[in-house]
Amino acid sequence: MRQSGILAAAGLFALQNNRERLVEDHLNAKYLAGRISANPNLEINLESVQTNILLFTPKTVLVEEGILRCKEKGLLFSVGKVNLIRGITHLDVSMNQIEKAADILDEVFI
C-alpha cells in the first residue's frame, strides 16, 4: 500500500485525541437505538448496540426503499447485512442531529 503513513497518522490522531469523544458517539447510538425500538415498523436488537454502529430492520418496506426515503429527507444510511439498514454515529453528528434523525425515521417508517 502506498502512503500508508497517512492512514497510520489519521489512526494515531484519533487514538490520541478522540477516545473520550467516542463515548458520546456510543451514547448517541444508544439513544437512537431506543427511538428505533419504539417505532413499531422498525426492529432493532438493543443488546447488539455496543458501539456507534446501528443495524436495524424495516418491517414495512424493503431496505433499499427505506434508505432512499431517508436520503430524500437528508438522512444517510447504508445497507448492512441482508435485510438490515446500517447507521453510524460519529464526531460530526450532534445530539440535536441524532434527535432529528430519529424524527425522520418516524416520518419515513410510519
Secondary structure, DSSP 4 states (H G I P E B T S, - for coil): -TTHHHHHHHHHHHHHHSHHHHHHHHHHHHHHHHHHHH-TTEEE-GGG--SSEEEEEESSS-HHHHHHHHHHTT---EE-STT-EEEE--TT--HHHHHHHHHHHHHHT-
